[in-house]
């Protein structure tokens, strides 16, 4: 994601009246629907190797750099929202993807734990969830860094996210085989989602390195 392709926040304001609590509450409800929409597309194509790009295309994003496109605006405007939509990182494709896949990880891992029972220790479960949370946090911070025009900081955050994702992959692989066999479908889904998050990190890191050239 090249910084020049991203809409930039305006710290001084654009001259429009600031949004109030009700405005932002309505907007975040709409953003939750966007996250759910991506996840529904992702579920439909999850068995395909190019599921990330297929889901992105259906969201109306540019596949090359995951930058928001003209089609990112909702098809049916909500009359309860103000007409002037301020830019925030919630609109960023990587934010939507990281949140959606983070929700997928948490829900699937909850089912995995229920099926695995005592075959997995509480310490293992806690370490895995911590790695999931760290990865999502670092990815969101990377999105924030791209919005403020600092690709070097975004690169560092994505590297940290990648460390957390690799740690999670290792922790999941280390779960006892009988626990994994008791929840084989969930184990496969968790590993698949982790590798998709890893792919997103690598794409953003490549764009950050491109942006840093000549600086």
N, C-alpha and C positions, 0 to 999 in steps of 0.2 A: 504493500500500500504506500504509494508515493504521497508525500505530504501535500503536494500541490493539488492532488486529486480529492483531498478531503475538505469538507466544509469546516471552517474554523469558527470557534466560539468567539464572541465579541465581549471582552471583559468590561468594556465601557457602556455596553448596551447599544441597541440599534435605534433608539428613539421611541420605540413602542413601549406601551405600559407593561411593567413587569408582571409576570404570571404570579397568581396567588396560590395558596395551598390547594384550593379546589381545582384550579387549572392543572397543577402538577399531578394531583391525585388521579384526575381523569386521564392525563397523558400516560402515567405509569400503568394504569389499567389497560390502555391500548397497547403499550409496549409488551405487557404480559401476553396479550393475544398474538403479537408478532413472534414472540419466543415460541409460543405454542404452535403457531403456523409453521415455523421452520421445523419444529420437532415432528409435526405430522408428516411433512414432506420427507424428512429424513427416515421416518419409519417405513414409508412406502417404498423407498429405494435402498434400504439398509443392506440388502444382499448384493448390491452392485458395487464394483470397484471404484467407480467415480461418483459415489453417493454425495460427497460434499459439493462437487460442482453441479450435479443435477439439482440438489436442494437449493443451492445459491441461485441457479438460473430461474427456478420457479418463484423464488423470492423477489426476483427482479434486479439482482445484483450483477455487477460485472465479474465474470469468472476469473479474469486475469489477475485482478488485484483486490477483489472483495470490496471495492470502493462503493459507497452508496450511489445509485443511479437515479435518473429522473423517475423511474418506476417505483422507487422505494416508498413514495407517499401512498397512504391507504387509498383504495379504490373509492370507498364511500366515506366522505368527510363526516365527522361527528359534529353535530351542531352544538354539542355541549362544550367543545374545545374552542379556544380563541382561534381566529383565522391565521394569525401570524405565529408560526411554530418556531420557537427558538431552537438552535442546534444544541444537542448535548450528546454525550458518548453513548447514550441508550440507542441512538439511531445507527451506530456503527455496526457493520456486519459481524465483526469479530466479537463484539460484546454480545450480540444476539446468539451467535454460535456457542461461545464459551458458556453462557448462561443456560442455553438449551441442553447442551451436552452435559453440563454439570448436573442439571436436574435428572437427566437420563441415568447418569452414573449413580447418583444418590438413591433413586428409586429402585434401580436394578440391584444395587448392592444390598439394599434393605431386604429384598426378596431372597437374595443369595444367602444372607445371614439366617433368615428364617428356615431355609431348607437345609443349610449346613449344620445347624444346631450346635452341639458341643464340639464338633470336629474342628472348629475355628475358635481361637482364644479371643477374649475381649481385647487384649493388647493388640493382636493382629488387626481386628476390626477398627480399633481406634487409630492405629497408624495409617491404615489405608484411607479412612475418611479424612484424616489430617492432610495426607498427600493430595487428595482430591481438592480440598478447600484451598490449599496453597497454590495449586496449579491455576484454579479459577481466579484467585486474587491477583496473581502475577499477570495473568492475561488481561484482566480489566485494567490494571495499572499501566500495562503496555499500551492499551487503547488510549488511555488518558494522555500518555506521553506523546503519542502520534498527534493527538488533537492540539497539544500545546506546541507542536513543531519541533520536538526533540527526538529524532529517530535513534540517537545513540542511547538515550535512556530507555526507549521502547525496546531496543535490542537487548539491553541488560535484563529488563523485566521478562522478556520472552525466553532468554536463556535460563533464568531462574524458574520459569514455568516448565521449561523442558526438563530441568532437573527433577522437579516434583512429579511430572508425568512419568519419567523413567523410573523414579523410585516407586511410584504406584504400580507400574507394570511388574517390577521385580517383586514387590510385596504380594501381589495377586498370584504370581507364578509360584511363590513359595508356600502358598496354602496347601495343606495336606491333600493328597490325591483323592481320598475318600470324600472330603468336603467338596472338592471341585466336581467329582462325579455325581454327587447328590444334587448339584445345581449346575449341570453342564451348560445349559442354554444361557443362564445368567452369566456364568464365567466367560463364555464366548462373547456375549454382548459387551461386558465390561472391558475386555481386552480390545475389542473392535473400536469402541468409543474412545478409549485412551489413545489408540494409534491414530484416530482421526484428529483428536486434539493435538497430538504431536505433529501431524501434518500441517495443521493451521499454524502452529508455532514456527515451523520451518519456513512456511510461505512468508509470514510476516517478517521473520529474521532476514530472509533474502531481500525483501523490499527495503528494509531498514539499512542493510549494507549497501544497496544500490543508491539510496538517498544520501548516505554518508560519503560517497565517493567525491573526492575533490574538496572536502571540508577540511 
